[in-house]
Structures are given as C-alpha cells and as structure tokens.
C-alpha cells in the first residue's frame, strides 16, 4: 500500500475533501447509486465522513468547522452512498446537497420551527475513558473529551501521536518535522501534559509510534489540572494496546516520498490455557531520506506487553534459629522480611500495573495465623513479616478496588508441607527429643488444633483458586483463615 502525506492550509476557511481517489466523475456517479457493505466505527463525525468517501468512492466536500466536536454512532450494513451519508449526519443539523456529478456538498441545515422545539435524539456509542469506572457516552462525560481510536488512527495513516492530534480541534504539534526529537503538543495555547495509561511520563526522546496505541484521549480545559500539577490546556493520555485472549495478528508496509519505507507488525495471543496469561508484541521499522541532503533516518519501535488476570503469592517460610528474639541478628531479620514481605511487594509492583491497565484482576496474598498468634520461641521475625504483609494487603485492597482489581488474603495455620518437616527437625536439634516431641511442642504453643490435624496444601490451593475465580467476584479486601480452628475466633 502506498500512502501520500501532504500538509496544506488556508488563511481563511479550510475545506476538507473526503473520498478523492483514482475515479472519474462518471464512475463516481455510478458508484453513488450502487449499494455496498459499509462498516464505519463510532467516533468523530468528520473522520466517519472521510471514511465513507474513501469506501464509497465519492467526493464529499465540507467545512471542517461544520463537523467540529460532533460524533456519530457509526454505520454497519449495506447502503448506497446517499443512504449512508444521511444516516451518518442524522441529527447533526447538517444536510447533504448533491453536486450534480455524483458527489455531495455538506451545509448547515436551518432549524425549522418544529425542529427548534423538539429534541433530536441520536444514539451515542459508548466509550470507556481511561480513569473512569463505567462506560459513558461522549455527551454524558462532564468534561471536554476527544477520543481517537485505533481504527481512526490507522485509516488516517497517522504514524505518531503528533500526527493523530491533527484531528483534535485546537491542538498543534510542536516538535521536529523529521521526527528527530520527541513531540510536544500545544492545546488551547498551553503546553499539554502527556500520560500513558493514566500515568504521567516525561517527553519521549523520539516521537511515539502509533502501532502500539489503542486510542488517544484528550481531556481539555481546567479539569485537567485536577489530576496533578498539570497545565490547564489539556492532558493527552495514550492508551496502549493490551494482550488479548484470542490469537490475532496483522502486518503491513507502506512506501512514501523520499524513499520512506515503513513496516509494522502486531501479534497477540494466550500463553496459558484459558488466556489467564497473555502477551502482545507491536513493532515498527522506518527507513527514509528527507528533503535535507545527507539526512537519513532509521526508526525501530518494539513494545512487548504481557497480560495477567490472577496473581497468587504463596512464597514464604522461616529459617531463623530457635531461642527467642535474643538470638536473631540483623541478617536474620532482613532475610525474613525479604522473603515474607518484600518478595510480595516487588512482584506486585511488577505485575499489578498490568491488571490496572486492563481494569480487572485478582490478587491473593498468603500470610499466616502467626501474624496474630506468633511463636516467640522460634518465629518472631517470621510472624512480624507476615503481620506486615497482612497490613500491606489491606492497604492495597483499598487502593486497587476502585480500579477493578480484587485483593484478598489467605492465612493458613499448621500446613503439612516439606518445610514443616524441616522446621520440626530444627526444633528437634535445639530442644532434643524426637520429631513427635517437636510436633507436640508446636501444637501446644498453638493451643491445639480442634480438628486434630493440620491442613493439606491442596486444601489451601482450593481456597486460593476459589478467591481468584469469577465466583468470588464480590469478595474483596477480606481475610480467610484455614487453620482447623486453631485461632478460636469467628
């Protein structure tokens, strides 16, 4: 596919022409009468009209100010060009006038007395603006928000975010025409701040490639400063493409003036059965000369992304010697905290942001009943670390709940694992006697187990699996004790 990019402007009123292609006027008139399958997504009315012009092969002339800020619910079905255009502009106070050569000229429609008093109801497509918890229509969002989705980005041949913002009223790109440096954007006369998936970032050293972008959201006006120390003009938020549960892939290439070659690839799919673990890789390569002699540009963009729905932290244990707190050194304390607290914090920091980006996920932390029932002879440091993990989990649940991520805690008691056997051997070495004597000493310290046995690892795993499943979708910020009744509270 060959694409041609041109920059043009006018001092007075700009005129946008949609659907200019390699067709004659007579062929255009015939095309206008033929019905075609047309699929245009919801979005900007101006972009939708431009897509219709290209797909139907007709010329549609209109003033950009006529469609500025207006949206359409999209179009899906078989229509003639006239029928499709009428449906796109329905309820927008715009009328289409045939130009006599198979094309159309869009004009503002004067309101009649009957229409001026009647509300015009146009279906509004639902969009999910990043940072909001529910889907809304563009009209119901109280702030001024412009959203350009991936299909609009692709159909407009926009390779960078700076090129995407050409379609945002009041926005301009303030960067290198040769993409030698990162883009900055001016919106309403102010330098616009940039965020990626709602997180503030510094300006990129190079213009951000559009192949890895799902959509671009622009929140305009003073409302933008509510989300941090930002400029009052606007916030430009880039929502990146996320991994999918089904295998999908695409590749493309283009050739432009100055021998510019561009190739792109987008591949996503599951890494585990059911798609709980997923991946996505997007990439682009540009190679081009320029209008400046001896200036050659090469650009490589690769963005691997992982996706995860369930995160269960089960690592933990104790290796400190018996003998009470006096025998514990700083090294013992640091080892217990690193294994039983910081390992969980570090893994959360790595993977939970992916859950926040996709707006869903389940996290289960495994603590211990020793967080409330410590054994001072042998597990003081371990119990303190698990108590800290319990508090951290509660704080995390309050933060992540509004973002669609559930956090729960499982607190096992005496579990019959291999590490339990090694723990009993250490007690035997310290206190003497047999393994059974060591086991009885632990049971006495715990106050006994009413059901007469410790829990099996498979029983703990079943509880974790339930909390991570959709069946526990309403359970959040809770702690579940599985100890055979050791802790005598309900």
ABEGO torsion letter per residue (X at the ends): XBBBBBBBBBABBBBBBBGBBBBBAAAAAAAAABBBBBBBBBEBAAAAAAAAAAAAGBBBBBBAAAABGBBBAEBBEBBBAAAAAAAAABGAGBBBBBAGAGBBBBBBBBBBAAAAABBBBBBBBBBBBBGBABBBBAAABABBBBBBBAAAAAAAGBABAAAAAAABBGBBBBBBAAGABBBBBBBGGBBBBBBBGGBBBBBBABBBBAAABABBBBBBEAAAAAAEBBBAABBBBBBBBBBBABBBBBBBBBBBBGGBBBBBBBBBEBABBGGABBBBBBBBBBBBBBABBGBBBBBBBBBBBBBBABBBBABEEBABBBGEAAABBAAAAAAAAAAAAAAAAAAAAAAAAAAAAAGBEBBBBBBBAAAABBBAAAAAAAAAAAAAAAAAAAAAAAAAAAAGBBBBBBBBBBBBBAAAAAAAAAAAAAAEEBAAAAAAAAAAAAGEBAAGBBBBAAAAAAAAAAAABAAAAABBGBBBBBAGGABBBX
